């Protein structure tokens, strides 16, 4: 029996990458995890596969297909969850849409306007919509419930594109203000800042962009840091703050699935 047996989490955008890593880490602790996303089936990068791996890790994975760019599908997601369970302990807002083609630098005028909808619509607005629908279920969980918003150091310094930064900075501000409004309900809202993470997308890109991923965080390490944050005794004291994965790794002495602790994130802007 894990530390989170009996707890219920929703992880959006969990077919791959950081969302998948967080879902699996929750599963390691016995949590029931609803995983969402658009990709289904037996393939390597689908919500069905993530759900199966959550169960194999010791939890219970439940896959629900959802396009988080469509409000009605988000509403239907939480309506279904509300019918199946009477509360949610953790909402992890992770879903994100990488523009096609990806916006690797260049001027904002070089990219189609649609990347704003990808990076801010899915990476910020969809988190707000999911939180709105999940609120009553979080309140029903009582003290210890939390919203975890997966953001990026791009909220503080230039990464990739101006629209990317706007979305991440907006998510950081949204979380800080949500924390104020959620405090009377004893529900926390925190931001998670991973460093350089070797997601599937980054691994694919590394093949032609000459990227060294040997020192990168793994999605599962990010997930384990997220779980330690969500279960910290002083979680409410951290509400409204930005929590760096590297700090959580040091605080809780975490290692990834290879038994490795990556070095500090080189692009981190320190005070």
NORURFEN-V941351 format. One record per pair of residues at least 24 apart in sequence whose ideal C-beta (glycine too) atoms are under 6 Angstrom apart, sorted by the first residue. I is the first residue (numbers start at 1). J is the second residue. D is the distance in Angstrom with one decimal. If there is no record, write none. Layout:
i = (I	I)
j = (J	J)
d = (D	D)
This chain:
i = (1	2	2	2	3	4	4	4	5	7	7	8	8	8	8	9	9	10	10	10	11	11	12	12	12	12	12	13	13	13	13	14	15	15	15	15	15	16	16	17	17	18	18	18	18	19	20	20	21	21	21	21	22	22	22	23	23	24	24	24	24	25	25	25	26	27	27	27	27	28	28	29	30	30	31	32	33	33	34	34	34	35	36	36	38	40	68	68	68	69	71	74	74	75	78	78	86	87	87	87	88	88	88	89	89	90	90	91	91	92	93	93	93	94	95	96	96	97	103	103	108	115	116	119	119	119	120	123	124	124	124	138	139	143	145	146	146	147	148	148	149	149	150	151	153	156	157	176	179	179	188	188	188	189	190	190	191	192	192	193	193	194	194	195	195	195	197	215	215	217	218	220	220	221	224	225	228)
j = (30	29	30	58	29	29	30	31	30	31	89	32	85	88	89	33	90	34	88	91	35	92	36	93	94	95	130	37	94	95	96	50	39	45	46	47	50	45	200	199	219	94	150	219	222	94	50	219	219	220	222	223	92	223	226	50	54	53	57	220	223	223	224	227	227	54	57	58	59	57	58	227	58	59	59	60	59	61	62	64	81	63	64	66	67	65	95	122	126	122	129	129	130	133	133	134	140	137	140	141	134	137	138	141	145	146	230	134	147	148	127	130	149	150	126	122	123	122	160	161	162	163	163	163	164	167	167	167	167	170	171	187	185	186	187	188	230	189	190	192	175	191	192	191	193	269	269	240	239	240	235	236	239	239	238	243	242	226	243	242	244	222	245	245	246	265	222	262	263	262	256	256	257	256	254	249	252)
d = (6.0	3.9	2.7	5.6	4.7	3.9	5.2	3.9	3.6	4.9	4.4	4.9	5.4	5.4	5.3	4.9	4.1	4.5	5.8	5.2	5.4	4.4	4.9	5.7	5.5	3.9	5.9	5.5	4.7	3.0	5.9	5.1	4.5	5.4	5.3	4.8	5.9	4.3	5.0	3.9	5.8	5.8	5.8	5.2	5.3	4.0	5.0	5.9	2.8	4.6	5.2	3.7	5.5	4.1	4.9	5.4	5.4	5.8	5.5	5.9	5.8	3.0	4.7	4.7	6.0	3.5	3.7	5.9	3.2	4.9	5.8	6.0	5.4	5.4	4.8	4.3	5.7	5.5	5.0	5.9	5.9	5.4	5.4	4.3	5.4	5.4	4.5	5.9	4.0	5.6	5.7	5.0	5.6	5.8	3.9	5.8	5.9	5.3	3.8	4.1	5.7	4.1	5.5	4.8	5.4	5.6	5.5	4.6	4.8	4.7	3.8	5.7	4.8	4.3	5.8	5.9	4.7	4.1	5.7	4.0	4.7	5.4	4.9	4.8	5.2	4.7	4.1	4.3	4.7	4.9	5.2	5.2	5.3	4.3	4.7	4.1	5.6	4.5	5.7	5.8	4.8	5.3	5.2	4.8	5.7	5.7	5.4	4.7	4.3	3.2	4.9	5.4	3.9	5.7	5.6	5.7	4.5	5.7	5.7	5.6	4.7	4.8	4.8	6.0	5.8	3.1	5.9	5.6	5.6	5.1	4.4	6.0	5.1	3.8	5.1	5.8	4.4)
